[in-house]
Amino acid sequence: MRATLLLSALGLATLAAAQRPTEIHDAAIWDAYQNFRTNDTMKFEMTGTDSFGTLSNPIHVVMYYRLSNDPRTNKQTRAEVDLGIFTPTKTGDVLTMRIVGDGTTLYRYDMTRREVSTTTYGYYGDHEPANYAGSDAPKMFSQLRAVTPGVANYVARLLSEVDPSGINYSAHYSDWMPGRSRLFFDEVPVPIRTTSAVLQAETVTDPITGRVYVRGDDQYVFFGMDRSDTDRTVAFHMVDSDGDPNNGTEVWEVQTVNVAIRSANRLLDLTLTPTPATIPAGAFQPYAGAMGASFRPVSRGS
C-alpha cells in the first residue's frame, strides 16, 4: 500500500506544558509531536493505493478533529471528530463510510449498507460529573480506532498518538514497532547488519523498499533498519521548523512517517503538513432529518 497523509493545523490552543525528555533522540521526536499537540483543530488526509497481489484499490480518507470549550462548563474538554472514507471513481470520490463524533456520541455510518451504529464517549446532562477529569478525547480516540476499518485506521492511530487532548504529553511513537530500538544516522551500522561498526552514515537504504535516506539538515529516526531480513521498517523524517538545525533552538516537526510491511506487500507514507484548511459545513454533526432516518440502527453502546 502506498499512501500519503496530510495534516493541517487550523488553530492554536494553549495546553498544559509537559516535561521534555532529556535523551536527545527522544527529545527530538517529542518536540515534533508536541508541535501538533498544540493545535486544537486539525485535518488529516490519506490518499494512495492498497495493493494485494495483482489487485490495487485506491484510498482516500479525510478526517477533521477539534478540541473546543464545552458550552456547559466553558472548559476545553469537548472533543469532536469527522472522518470520511471515500472510494475514488472516474467521476469523482464517493463517500462510503462516515464516522462523526459530536462531543457526546460517536456515529458510524455505512453508506453502502445504510446502517448506523453509535457509542457514547462524552457525558450527558447540564453539569460536568463530579469525578470527571481532563477531556473526552482519550475515550473518543480509543473508540474511533475500534470502529475505523482497514487502512483508514492509520489516520485514527496517528491522531491518538499526536494526542491533542491536554492530558498525556508522553511520546507515543515507540509502539509503531515494538521490540525494535530507535536508530539515527550516527547509530545505524554501515553497511546495515554486516558490520558492528557504527558510522555517521551519509545515506541509509531501507532494506524493504530500497528508499534511500540522505543525511542533511533534516533528522531521521528509524525502526528495524538495522536488519536486512526484517519484515517491517518505520522511518520518521523530521525537519527544524526555524530553518537552522545548528542554532541551538531547534523546533522539530514530523514531515513524513514511512511504514513498509514486506509480508503484507504494503507501503504506507504518512505526510504531515501544517498548512491552513477550511472545515466543511456540517462537520462534527450527525445526519439529521430524512437523511438521518434513512439509516438502519444496528447497535448502540454506552
C-alpha positions as CSV (number, residue, x, y, z in Angstrom):
1,M,0.0,0.0,0.0
2,R,1.3,3.4,-0.9
3,A,-0.5,6.4,0.7
4,T,0.0,10.0,1.7
5,L,-1.4,11.6,4.8
6,L,-1.7,15.4,5.1
7,L,-2.2,17.0,8.5
8,S,-3.3,20.7,8.5
9,A,-3.4,22.8,11.7
10,L,-6.3,25.2,11.7
11,G,-5.9,26.9,15.0
12,L,-3.8,27.1,18.1
13,A,-4.8,26.4,21.7
14,T,-2.8,26.8,24.9
15,L,-2.4,23.4,26.5
16,A,-0.6,22.4,29.7
17,A,3.1,22.2,29.5
18,A,4.9,18.9,30.0
19,Q,8.4,17.9,30.8
20,R,10.6,17.4,27.8
21,P,12.7,14.2,27.7
22,T,16.4,14.6,28.5
23,E,17.6,11.9,26.0
24,I,18.4,13.8,22.7
25,H,16.6,11.4,20.3
26,D,13.5,11.1,22.5
27,A,13.5,14.9,22.8
28,A,13.6,15.4,19.0
29,I,10.6,13.2,18.4
30,W,8.8,14.7,21.5
31,D,9.3,18.1,20.0
32,A,8.0,17.0,16.7
33,Y,4.8,15.5,18.2
34,Q,4.4,18.4,20.6
35,N,4.2,20.8,17.7
36,F,1.0,19.2,16.6
37,R,-0.3,18.7,20.1
38,T,-0.6,22.5,20.4
39,N,-3.3,22.6,17.7
40,D,-6.9,22.4,18.7
41,T,-8.2,21.8,15.2
42,M,-6.5,19.6,12.6
43,K,-7.1,18.0,9.3
44,F,-5.7,14.6,8.3
45,E,-5.9,13.3,4.7
46,M,-4.6,10.0,3.3
47,T,-4.5,9.1,-0.3
48,G,-2.9,6.3,-2.3
49,T,-3.4,2.6,-3.1
50,D,-3.8,-0.5,-1.1
51,S,-2.2,-3.4,-3.0
52,F,-2.7,-7.2,-2.5
53,G,-1.2,-9.4,-5.2
54,T,-2.3,-8.1,-8.5
55,L,-5.2,-6.1,-7.1
56,S,-4.9,-2.4,-6.2
57,N,-7.6,-0.4,-4.6
58,P,-7.4,3.4,-4.4
59,I,-7.6,5.1,-0.9
60,H,-8.9,8.5,0.1
61,V,-9.6,9.2,3.8
62,V,-10.2,12.7,5.2
63,M,-10.5,13.4,8.9
64,Y,-11.1,16.6,10.9
65,Y,-10.5,16.9,14.6
66,R,-11.4,19.7,17.0
67,L,-10.9,20.2,20.8
68,S,-13.1,23.1,22.0
69,N,-14.8,24.5,25.0
70,D,-17.8,22.6,26.4
71,P,-20.7,25.1,26.4
72,R,-22.0,23.7,29.7
73,T,-18.7,24.3,31.6
74,N,-16.7,26.6,29.4
75,K,-13.7,24.2,29.8
76,Q,-11.7,22.9,26.9
77,T,-12.9,19.3,27.1
78,R,-15.2,18.9,24.1
79,A,-13.6,16.5,21.5
80,E,-15.2,16.2,18.1
81,V,-14.2,14.3,15.0
82,D,-15.4,13.8,11.4
83,L,-13.8,11.0,9.4
84,G,-14.9,10.2,5.8
85,I,-13.7,7.2,3.8
86,F,-14.1,7.7,0.0
87,T,-13.9,5.4,-3.0
88,P,-12.3,7.3,-5.9
89,T,-14.1,6.7,-9.2
90,K,-13.7,8.1,-12.7
91,T,-16.5,10.6,-12.0
92,G,-15.2,11.7,-8.6
93,D,-15.0,10.4,-5.0
94,V,-17.9,8.5,-3.5
95,L,-18.4,8.6,0.3
96,T,-18.7,5.0,1.5
97,M,-18.3,5.5,5.3
98,R,-18.5,8.4,7.7
99,I,-17.6,8.4,11.4
100,V,-18.6,11.5,13.3
101,G,-18.3,12.5,17.0
102,D,-20.4,15.4,18.1
103,G,-18.8,15.8,21.5
104,T,-21.0,13.2,23.2
105,T,-21.8,10.3,20.7
106,L,-19.6,8.6,18.0
107,Y,-21.7,7.7,15.0
108,R,-20.6,5.2,12.3
109,Y,-22.5,5.4,9.0
110,D,-22.1,2.7,6.5
111,M,-23.3,4.4,3.3
112,T,-23.4,1.1,1.3
113,R,-25.4,-0.9,3.8
114,R,-27.4,2.2,5.0
115,E,-26.6,1.3,8.6
116,V,-25.6,3.4,11.6
117,S,-24.1,2.3,14.9
118,T,-23.4,4.6,17.9
119,T,-21.3,4.7,21.1
120,T,-21.2,7.2,23.8
121,Y,-17.8,8.8,24.7
122,G,-18.9,12.1,26.3
123,Y,-21.3,12.9,29.2
124,Y,-24.9,13.9,29.0
125,G,-26.7,16.4,31.2
126,D,-26.3,20.1,32.2
127,H,-23.4,19.6,34.6
128,E,-19.9,18.0,34.5
129,P,-19.8,14.8,36.5
130,A,-18.3,15.1,40.0
131,N,-15.5,12.7,39.2
132,Y,-14.7,13.9,35.7
133,A,-11.2,15.0,34.8
134,G,-9.5,16.1,31.7
135,S,-11.3,15.9,28.4
136,D,-13.4,13.4,26.3
137,A,-10.5,13.0,23.8
138,P,-8.8,9.8,25.1
139,K,-12.1,7.8,25.2
140,M,-13.0,9.1,21.8
141,F,-9.6,8.2,20.4
142,S,-10.0,4.6,21.6
143,Q,-13.5,4.2,20.3
144,L,-12.5,5.8,17.0
145,R,-9.7,3.3,16.5
146,A,-12.1,0.5,17.4
147,V,-14.7,1.4,14.7
148,T,-12.4,2.6,11.9
149,P,-11.9,-0.2,9.3
150,G,-8.9,-1.2,7.3
151,V,-6.1,1.1,6.4
152,A,-8.1,4.2,7.4
153,N,-7.2,3.1,11.0
154,Y,-3.7,4.5,10.4
155,V,-5.3,8.0,10.4
156,A,-7.1,7.4,13.7
157,R,-4.0,5.9,15.1
158,L,-1.9,8.9,14.3
159,L,-4.4,11.2,15.9
160,S,-4.3,9.2,19.1
161,E,-0.5,9.4,19.1
162,V,-0.4,13.1,18.5
163,D,-2.9,13.2,21.4
164,P,-4.1,16.9,21.3
165,S,-6.2,16.4,24.4
166,G,-4.3,18.3,27.0
167,I,-3.8,15.2,29.1
168,N,-0.9,12.9,28.0
169,Y,2.2,14.5,26.6
170,S,4.4,11.4,26.5
171,A,5.9,10.3,23.2
172,H,3.7,7.6,21.6
173,Y,5.9,6.8,18.6
174,S,7.6,3.8,20.1
175,D,4.7,1.4,19.6
176,W,4.9,1.7,15.8
177,M,7.4,-1.2,16.1
178,P,7.6,-2.9,19.5
179,G,10.9,-4.6,20.3
180,R,12.9,-2.5,17.8
181,S,15.3,0.1,19.0
182,R,15.4,3.6,17.5
183,L,18.3,4.4,15.2
184,F,19.6,7.7,13.9
185,F,22.2,8.2,11.2
186,D,25.0,8.1,13.7
187,E,23.7,4.8,15.2
188,V,23.0,2.7,12.0
189,P,25.6,0.0,11.3
190,V,27.2,0.7,7.9
191,P,26.6,-1.3,5.8
192,I,23.4,-2.5,7.5
193,R,23.9,-5.6,9.7
194,T,27.1,-6.7,8.0
195,T,29.4,-4.9,10.4
196,S,29.4,-3.8,14.1
197,A,31.0,-0.5,13.2
198,V,28.7,2.4,13.8
199,L,29.4,5.3,11.5
200,Q,27.9,8.7,10.7
201,A,26.4,7.5,7.5
202,E,25.7,9.9,4.7
203,T,22.9,7.7,3.4
204,V,20.8,4.8,4.8
205,T,18.9,2.5,2.4
206,D,15.6,0.8,3.6
207,P,16.1,-2.9,3.2
208,I,12.5,-3.5,2.2
209,T,11.6,-0.5,-0.1
210,G,15.1,0.4,-1.3
211,R,14.3,4.1,-0.4
212,V,17.5,6.0,0.2
213,Y,17.5,8.5,3.1
214,V,20.2,11.2,2.7
215,R,21.9,13.0,5.6
216,G,21.4,16.7,5.6
217,D,19.8,19.4,7.7
218,D,16.9,17.0,8.5
219,Q,16.8,14.3,11.1
220,Y,15.6,10.7,10.7
221,V,14.8,8.1,13.3
222,F,14.5,4.5,12.1
223,F,12.9,1.3,13.4
224,G,14.0,-2.1,12.1
225,M,16.5,-0.6,9.6
226,D,19.5,-2.4,11.2
227,R,18.5,-5.8,9.9
228,S,18.3,-6.8,6.2
229,D,15.9,-9.6,7.0
230,T,13.3,-7.5,8.9
231,D,9.7,-7.8,7.9
232,R,8.8,-4.2,8.8
233,T,10.6,-0.9,8.7
234,V,9.4,2.5,10.0
235,A,11.2,5.8,9.4
236,F,10.3,9.2,10.9
237,H,11.6,12.2,9.0
238,M,11.8,15.5,10.9
239,V,12.9,19.0,10.0
240,D,13.8,22.0,12.1
241,S,10.9,24.5,11.5
242,D,13.1,27.5,12.2
243,G,15.3,26.6,9.2
244,D,18.6,26.3,11.1
245,P,19.3,22.9,12.8
246,N,22.6,24.2,14.3
247,N,21.5,27.4,16.2
248,G,20.6,25.6,19.4
249,T,16.9,26.5,19.2
250,E,15.6,23.5,17.2
251,V,11.9,23.1,16.9
252,W,11.4,19.7,15.2
253,E,8.4,18.9,13.0
254,V,7.5,15.5,11.7
255,Q,7.4,15.7,7.9
256,T,6.8,12.0,7.0
257,V,6.3,8.6,8.5
258,N,7.2,5.8,6.1
259,V,5.9,2.3,7.0
260,A,6.8,-0.8,5.0
261,I,5.5,-4.3,5.6
262,R,7.2,-7.0,3.5
263,S,4.8,-9.9,4.2
264,A,1.7,-7.7,3.5
265,N,3.1,-6.2,0.3
266,R,2.3,-2.7,1.6
267,L,4.0,0.6,1.8
268,L,2.4,3.4,3.8
269,D,3.6,7.0,3.5
270,L,2.2,9.4,6.1
271,T,3.0,13.0,5.3
272,L,2.2,15.7,7.9
273,T,1.9,19.3,6.6
274,P,0.9,22.1,8.9
275,T,-1.0,24.3,6.4
276,P,-4.3,26.2,6.8
277,A,-7.5,24.5,5.7
278,T,-11.2,25.1,5.9
279,I,-13.7,22.9,7.9
280,P,-16.6,21.9,5.6
281,A,-20.2,22.9,6.5
282,G,-21.9,20.3,8.6
283,A,-18.7,18.8,10.0
284,F,-18.9,17.3,13.5
285,Q,-22.7,16.9,13.3
286,P,-24.6,13.6,12.7
287,Y,-27.1,13.3,9.8
288,A,-30.5,14.7,10.7
289,G,-34.0,14.7,9.1
290,A,-34.7,12.5,6.2
291,M,-31.0,11.8,5.7
292,G,-30.6,10.5,9.2
293,A,-33.8,8.5,9.1
294,S,-32.5,6.7,6.0
295,F,-30.0,4.7,8.1
296,R,-31.0,1.5,10.0
297,P,-29.6,1.4,13.6
298,V,-27.6,-1.7,14.2
299,S,-26.2,-1.1,17.7
300,R,-25.9,1.4,20.4
301,G,-23.2,1.3,23.2
302,S,-22.8,3.3,26.3
